[in-house]
């Protein structure tokens, strides 16, 4: 693959990302109107729904035939939930859960 082609792909992806991040501010900051109720509703409902979907996707393939096949995943999910209820910070809880899971999985080979 040519370098110019790869650079063009990265630039287009970056431009589209910037546009999608800036567009809501352009649409809603210049007007004196309130944010539409549908947008406010989606802003309140989508983050927990996305988190639930990610949790389900993360644990969908585990098998409960032996503890070694599910213990690490379920343990990491429980600890992630506990950290989230304690700190109320999504980034901290996700990072903690990921680190805990990786330590548990890597520790089984030691």
CNS distance restraints for C-alpha pairs under 8 A (distance, minus, plus):
assign (resid   1 and name CA) (resid   5 and name CA) 7.13 0.50 0.50
assign (resid   1 and name CA) (resid   6 and name CA) 7.35 0.50 0.50
assign (resid   2 and name CA) (resid   6 and name CA) 6.59 0.50 0.50
assign (resid   3 and name CA) (resid   7 and name CA) 6.16 0.50 0.50
assign (resid   4 and name CA) (resid   8 and name CA) 6.11 0.50 0.50
assign (resid   5 and name CA) (resid   9 and name CA) 6.30 0.50 0.50
assign (resid   6 and name CA) (resid  10 and name CA) 6.33 0.50 0.50
assign (resid   7 and name CA) (resid  11 and name CA) 6.13 0.50 0.50
assign (resid   8 and name CA) (resid  12 and name CA) 6.11 0.50 0.50
assign (resid   9 and name CA) (resid  13 and name CA) 6.15 0.50 0.50
assign (resid  10 and name CA) (resid  14 and name CA) 6.06 0.50 0.50
assign (resid  11 and name CA) (resid  15 and name CA) 6.05 0.50 0.50
assign (resid  12 and name CA) (resid  16 and name CA) 6.14 0.50 0.50
assign (resid  13 and name CA) (resid  17 and name CA) 6.13 0.50 0.50
assign (resid  14 and name CA) (resid  18 and name CA) 6.16 0.50 0.50
assign (resid  15 and name CA) (resid  19 and name CA) 6.14 0.50 0.50
assign (resid  16 and name CA) (resid  20 and name CA) 6.16 0.50 0.50
assign (resid  17 and name CA) (resid  21 and name CA) 6.20 0.50 0.50
assign (resid  18 and name CA) (resid  22 and name CA) 6.03 0.50 0.50
assign (resid  19 and name CA) (resid  23 and name CA) 5.71 0.50 0.50
assign (resid  20 and name CA) (resid  24 and name CA) 7.52 0.50 0.50
assign (resid  21 and name CA) (resid  25 and name CA) 7.95 0.50 0.50
assign (resid  22 and name CA) (resid  26 and name CA) 6.40 0.50 0.50
assign (resid  23 and name CA) (resid  27 and name CA) 6.10 0.50 0.50
assign (resid  24 and name CA) (resid  28 and name CA) 5.94 0.50 0.50
assign (resid  24 and name CA) (resid  29 and name CA) 7.96 0.50 0.50
assign (resid  25 and name CA) (resid  29 and name CA) 5.34 0.50 0.50
assign (resid  26 and name CA) (resid  30 and name CA) 6.47 0.50 0.50
assign (resid  27 and name CA) (resid  31 and name CA) 7.55 0.50 0.50
assign (resid  28 and name CA) (resid  33 and name CA) 7.79 0.50 0.50
assign (resid  28 and name CA) (resid  34 and name CA) 7.98 0.50 0.50
assign (resid  28 and name CA) (resid  35 and name CA) 6.66 0.50 0.50
assign (resid  35 and name CA) (resid  39 and name CA) 6.76 0.50 0.50
assign (resid  35 and name CA) (resid  40 and name CA) 6.72 0.50 0.50
assign (resid  36 and name CA) (resid  40 and name CA) 6.45 0.50 0.50
assign (resid  37 and name CA) (resid  41 and name CA) 5.99 0.50 0.50
assign (resid  38 and name CA) (resid  42 and name CA) 6.16 0.50 0.50
assign (resid  39 and name CA) (resid  43 and name CA) 6.08 0.50 0.50
assign (resid  40 and name CA) (resid  44 and name CA) 6.31 0.50 0.50
assign (resid  41 and name CA) (resid  45 and name CA) 6.11 0.50 0.50
assign (resid  42 and name CA) (resid  46 and name CA) 5.49 0.50 0.50
assign (resid  43 and name CA) (resid  47 and name CA) 7.13 0.50 0.50
assign (resid  45 and name CA) (resid  49 and name CA) 6.39 0.50 0.50
assign (resid  46 and name CA) (resid  50 and name CA) 5.93 0.50 0.50
assign (resid  47 and name CA) (resid  51 and name CA) 6.22 0.50 0.50
assign (resid  48 and name CA) (resid  52 and name CA) 6.12 0.50 0.50
assign (resid  49 and name CA) (resid  53 and name CA) 6.18 0.50 0.50
assign (resid  50 and name CA) (resid  54 and name CA) 6.17 0.50 0.50
assign (resid  51 and name CA) (resid  55 and name CA) 6.23 0.50 0.50
assign (resid  52 and name CA) (resid  56 and name CA) 6.20 0.50 0.50
assign (resid  53 and name CA) (resid  57 and name CA) 6.04 0.50 0.50
assign (resid  54 and name CA) (resid  58 and name CA) 5.97 0.50 0.50
assign (resid  55 and name CA) (resid  59 and name CA) 6.35 0.50 0.50
assign (resid  55 and name CA) (resid  77 and name CA) 7.69 0.50 0.50
assign (resid  56 and name CA) (resid  60 and name CA) 5.74 0.50 0.50
assign (resid  57 and name CA) (resid  61 and name CA) 7.99 0.50 0.50
assign (resid  59 and name CA) (resid  73 and name CA) 6.79 0.50 0.50
assign (resid  59 and name CA) (resid  74 and name CA) 7.75 0.50 0.50
assign (resid  62 and name CA) (resid  69 and name CA) 6.53 0.50 0.50
assign (resid  62 and name CA) (resid  70 and name CA) 5.71 0.50 0.50
assign (resid  62 and name CA) (resid  73 and name CA) 7.88 0.50 0.50
assign (resid  63 and name CA) (resid  69 and name CA) 5.84 0.50 0.50
assign (resid  63 and name CA) (resid  70 and name CA) 6.17 0.50 0.50
assign (resid  64 and name CA) (resid  69 and name CA) 6.50 0.50 0.50
assign (resid  64 and name CA) (resid  70 and name CA) 5.99 0.50 0.50
assign (resid  65 and name CA) (resid  69 and name CA) 7.23 0.50 0.50
assign (resid  66 and name CA) (resid  70 and name CA) 7.27 0.50 0.50
assign (resid  67 and name CA) (resid  71 and name CA) 5.37 0.50 0.50
assign (resid  68 and name CA) (resid  72 and name CA) 7.39 0.50 0.50
assign (resid  70 and name CA) (resid  74 and name CA) 6.13 0.50 0.50
assign (resid  71 and name CA) (resid  75 and name CA) 5.86 0.50 0.50
assign (resid  72 and name CA) (resid  76 and name CA) 6.04 0.50 0.50
assign (resid  72 and name CA) (resid 101 and name CA) 6.30 0.50 0.50
assign (resid  72 and name CA) (resid 104 and name CA) 6.09 0.50 0.50
assign (resid  72 and name CA) (resid 105 and name CA) 6.63 0.50 0.50
assign (resid  73 and name CA) (resid  77 and name CA) 6.20 0.50 0.50
assign (resid  73 and name CA) (resid 101 and name CA) 6.72 0.50 0.50
assign (resid  74 and name CA) (resid  78 and name CA) 6.12 0.50 0.50
assign (resid  75 and name CA) (resid  79 and name CA) 6.12 0.50 0.50
assign (resid  75 and name CA) (resid 101 and name CA) 7.82 0.50 0.50
assign (resid  76 and name CA) (resid  80 and name CA) 5.93 0.50 0.50
assign (resid  76 and name CA) (resid  97 and name CA) 5.37 0.50 0.50
assign (resid  76 and name CA) (resid  98 and name CA) 7.44 0.50 0.50
assign (resid  76 and name CA) (resid 100 and name CA) 6.03 0.50 0.50
assign (resid  76 and name CA) (resid 101 and name CA) 5.23 0.50 0.50
assign (resid  77 and name CA) (resid  81 and name CA) 6.19 0.50 0.50
assign (resid  77 and name CA) (resid  97 and name CA) 6.66 0.50 0.50
assign (resid  78 and name CA) (resid  82 and name CA) 6.21 0.50 0.50
assign (resid  79 and name CA) (resid  83 and name CA) 6.12 0.50 0.50
assign (resid  79 and name CA) (resid  97 and name CA) 6.47 0.50 0.50
assign (resid  80 and name CA) (resid  84 and name CA) 6.10 0.50 0.50
assign (resid  80 and name CA) (resid  93 and name CA) 5.28 0.50 0.50
assign (resid  80 and name CA) (resid  94 and name CA) 6.51 0.50 0.50
assign (resid  80 and name CA) (resid  96 and name CA) 6.48 0.50 0.50
assign (resid  80 and name CA) (resid  97 and name CA) 4.61 0.50 0.50
assign (resid  81 and name CA) (resid  85 and name CA) 6.17 0.50 0.50
assign (resid  81 and name CA) (resid  93 and name CA) 7.21 0.50 0.50
assign (resid  82 and name CA) (resid  86 and name CA) 6.08 0.50 0.50
assign (resid  83 and name CA) (resid  87 and name CA) 5.87 0.50 0.50
assign (resid  83 and name CA) (resid  88 and name CA) 7.63 0.50 0.50
assign (resid  83 and name CA) (resid  92 and name CA) 7.75 0.50 0.50
assign (resid  83 and name CA) (resid  93 and name CA) 5.41 0.50 0.50
assign (resid  83 and name CA) (resid  96 and name CA) 7.62 0.50 0.50
assign (resid  84 and name CA) (resid  88 and name CA) 4.91 0.50 0.50
assign (resid  84 and name CA) (resid  89 and name CA) 5.95 0.50 0.50
assign (resid  84 and name CA) (resid  90 and name CA) 6.45 0.50 0.50
assign (resid  84 and name CA) (resid  92 and name CA) 7.49 0.50 0.50
assign (resid  84 and name CA) (resid  93 and name CA) 4.99 0.50 0.50
assign (resid  87 and name CA) (resid  92 and name CA) 7.69 0.50 0.50
assign (resid  87 and name CA) (resid  93 and name CA) 7.70 0.50 0.50
assign (resid  88 and name CA) (resid  93 and name CA) 7.97 0.50 0.50
assign (resid  89 and name CA) (resid  93 and name CA) 6.21 0.50 0.50
assign (resid  90 and name CA) (resid  94 and name CA) 6.05 0.50 0.50
assign (resid  91 and name CA) (resid  95 and name CA) 5.99 0.50 0.50
assign (resid  92 and name CA) (resid  96 and name CA) 5.93 0.50 0.50
assign (resid  93 and name CA) (resid  97 and name CA) 6.00 0.50 0.50
assign (resid  94 and name CA) (resid  98 and name CA) 6.07 0.50 0.50
assign (resid  95 and name CA) (resid  99 and name CA) 6.10 0.50 0.50
assign (resid  96 and name CA) (resid 100 and name CA) 6.01 0.50 0.50
assign (resid  97 and name CA) (resid 101 and name CA) 6.02 0.50 0.50
assign (resid  98 and name CA) (resid 102 and name CA) 6.15 0.50 0.50
assign (resid  99 and name CA) (resid 103 and name CA) 6.11 0.50 0.50
assign (resid 100 and name CA) (resid 104 and name CA) 6.11 0.50 0.50
assign (resid 101 and name CA) (resid 105 and name CA) 6.06 0.50 0.50
assign (resid 102 and name CA) (resid 106 and name CA) 5.88 0.50 0.50
assign (resid 103 and name CA) (resid 107 and name CA) 5.73 0.50 0.50
assign (resid 104 and name CA) (resid 108 and name CA) 6.50 0.50 0.50
assign (resid 105 and name CA) (resid 109 and name CA) 7.59 0.50 0.50
assign (resid 106 and name CA) (resid 110 and name CA) 7.25 0.50 0.50
